[in-house]
Amino acid sequence: MSLSASAPTRHRLAGLALLLGLATGQSALAATLETAYGPVEVDDDPQRVVTLYEGALDATLASGVVPLGAVTTRGGDGVARYIDDYLAAYHPETDLAIVGVVREINLEAVLAQRPDLILAPPQLADEQYALLSRIAPTIVPPSQPLGPDNWRDESRLYAQALGREAQLEAAIAEVESRAHELAEALAEAEVSGEASLVRWMPQGPLVMSERLFATGLLKTVGLEVSDGGLVNDRGVHSDPLSLENLGRVDSDWLFLATLNAEGQEALDAARTSPAFARLEAVTNDRVVPVDGQLWSSATGALAALAVLDDIEAALLTP
């Protein structure tokens, strides 16, 4: 059974309530955190952590904790590739349990991990919170308007729940130092101009907002970022565009993100079209393919370092 957009029947909810009542009791609680659902008490040293949000997984790992379970990334059947790379490098024996997808949490899979802490996404539905919080203290960050730096507040709240504030602050400081160094290197190399981020989907390209995590990092290192006025104040991306209309974001640098094989196939097909070939970024060889799981979906300190690595490789590598 999973927690999806369709509400479970009252009978199933009653059965779940009974099941949750049999869950292992929590250990002594030592701290109170302010969350989207009010004050939540957490243990001072949680040992069995489950993350239900890509940003929570990133923050947990950046804080030096390996969770038991996580949800899949958008467009994939496992965690994001940059997370896989990190685990392979630093925690090769780790085998994360998959406990759902981005918008559908598998409650039984969460319960099977016997967590003593659950780190959930902002805007978690009331029904989901009611059930998850019966299993373990569930931390939901307060909602914020879309912004490139939201990950900092979210990560700090997750780190407080983990009792790992110092480790997380060190990771944030590393991001800031890395971004500063890269901005200086780009300025010294006289690399500048306007950049746009486009996610390539089978139904057409989507221009990503100027206020996203990755586009914020592009600004931080000194590039101007444009979404061509195609994204409204509340949107994450534009409606699908025709190739002809893609010229509205024909920036000096065009970062093209694909989430999966289908997106890559659509992009490969687009490259053969005259409309794509006419783009100034294409003509000047300033089209930068990037991993959409990282650039258009991920947030957090580890994700930031991976994005900065991509920027350096694309703009500074001869």
Secondary structure as the mmCIF struct_conf table of DSSP 4:
data_model
#
loop_
_struct_conf.conf_type_id
_struct_conf.id
_struct_conf.beg_label_comp_id
_struct_conf.beg_label_asym_id
_struct_conf.beg_label_seq_id
_struct_conf.end_label_comp_id
_struct_conf.end_label_asym_id
_struct_conf.end_label_seq_id
STRN STRN1 LEU A 3 LEU A 3
BEND BEND1 ALA A 5 SER A 6
HELX_LH_PP_P HELX_LH_PP_P1 ALA A 7 THR A 9
HELX_RH_AL_P HELX_RH_AL_P1 ARG A 10 GLY A 21
TURN_TY1_P TURN_TY1_P1 LEU A 22 LEU A 22
BEND BEND2 ALA A 23 ALA A 23
HELX_LH_PP_P HELX_LH_PP_P2 THR A 24 GLN A 26
STRN STRN2 ALA A 31 THR A 35
TURN_TY1_P TURN_TY1_P2 ALA A 36 TYR A 37
STRN STRN3 GLY A 38 VAL A 42
BEND BEND3 ASP A 44 ASP A 45
BEND BEND4 ARG A 48 ARG A 48
STRN STRN4 VAL A 49 THR A 51
BEND BEND5 TYR A 53 TYR A 53
HELX_RH_AL_P HELX_RH_AL_P2 GLU A 54 ALA A 62
TURN_TY1_P TURN_TY1_P3 SER A 63 GLY A 64
BEND BEND6 LEU A 68 LEU A 68
STRN STRN5 GLY A 69 ALA A 70
HELX_LH_PP_P HELX_LH_PP_P3 VAL A 71 THR A 73
TURN_TY1_P TURN_TY1_P4 ARG A 74 GLY A 75
BEND BEND7 GLY A 76 VAL A 79
HELX_RH_AL_P HELX_RH_AL_P3 ARG A 81 TYR A 90
TURN_TY1_P TURN_TY1_P5 PRO A 92 GLU A 93
HELX_LH_PP_P HELX_LH_PP_P4 LEU A 96 LEU A 96
STRN STRN6 ALA A 97 ILE A 98
STRN STRN7 GLY A 100 VAL A 101
TURN_TY1_P TURN_TY1_P6 VAL A 102 ARG A 103
STRN STRN8 GLU A 104 ILE A 105
HELX_RH_AL_P HELX_RH_AL_P4 LEU A 107 ALA A 112
TURN_TY1_P TURN_TY1_P7 GLN A 113 GLN A 113
BEND BEND8 ASP A 116 ASP A 116
STRN STRN9 LEU A 117 LEU A 119
TURN_TY1_P TURN_TY1_P8 PRO A 122 GLN A 123
HELX_RH_AL_P HELX_RH_AL_P5 ASP A 126 ILE A 135
BEND BEND9 ALA A 136 ALA A 136
STRN STRN10 THR A 138 ILE A 139
HELX_LH_PP_P HELX_LH_PP_P5 PRO A 141 SER A 143
BEND BEND10 LEU A 146 LEU A 146
TURN_TY1_P TURN_TY1_P9 PRO A 148 ASP A 149
HELX_RH_AL_P HELX_RH_AL_P6 ASN A 150 LEU A 162
TURN_TY1_P TURN_TY1_P10 GLY A 163 GLY A 163
HELX_RH_AL_P HELX_RH_AL_P7 GLU A 165 GLU A 188
TURN_TY1_P TURN_TY1_P11 ALA A 189 GLU A 190
STRN STRN11 GLU A 194 MET A 201
TURN_TY1_P TURN_TY1_P12 PRO A 202 GLN A 203
STRN STRN12 GLY A 204 VAL A 207
STRN STRN13 MET A 208 MET A 208
HELX_LH_PP_P HELX_LH_PP_P6 SER A 209 SER A 209
TURN_TY1_P TURN_TY1_P13 GLU A 210 ARG A 211
BEND BEND11 LEU A 212 LEU A 212
HELX_RH_AL_P HELX_RH_AL_P8 PHE A 213 THR A 220
TURN_TY1_P TURN_TY1_P14 VAL A 221 GLY A 222
STRN STRN14 GLU A 224 VAL A 225
TURN_TY1_P TURN_TY1_P15 GLY A 228 GLY A 229
BEND BEND12 VAL A 231 VAL A 231
TURN_TY1_P TURN_TY1_P16 ASP A 233 ARG A 234
BEND BEND13 VAL A 236 VAL A 236
STRN STRN15 HIS A 237 HIS A 237
TURN_TY1_P TURN_TY1_P17 LEU A 243 LEU A 243
HELX_RH_3T_P HELX_RH_3T_P1 GLU A 244 VAL A 249
BEND BEND14 ASP A 252 ASP A 252
STRN STRN16 TRP A 253 THR A 258
BEND BEND15 ASN A 260 ASN A 260
HELX_RH_AL_P HELX_RH_AL_P9 ALA A 261 ALA A 270
TURN_TY1_P TURN_TY1_P18 ARG A 271 THR A 272
BEND BEND16 SER A 273 SER A 273
HELX_RH_AL_P HELX_RH_AL_P10 PRO A 274 ALA A 277
TURN_TY1_P TURN_TY1_P19 ARG A 278 ARG A 278
HELX_RH_AL_P HELX_RH_AL_P11 GLU A 280 THR A 283
TURN_TY1_P TURN_TY1_P20 ASN A 284 ASP A 285
STRN STRN17 VAL A 287 ASP A 291
HELX_RH_AL_P HELX_RH_AL_P12 GLY A 292 TRP A 295
TURN_TY1_P TURN_TY1_P21 SER A 296 SER A 297
BEND BEND17 GLY A 300 GLY A 300
HELX_RH_AL_P HELX_RH_AL_P13 ALA A 301 LEU A 315
TURN_TY1_P TURN_TY1_P22 LEU A 316 LEU A 316
#
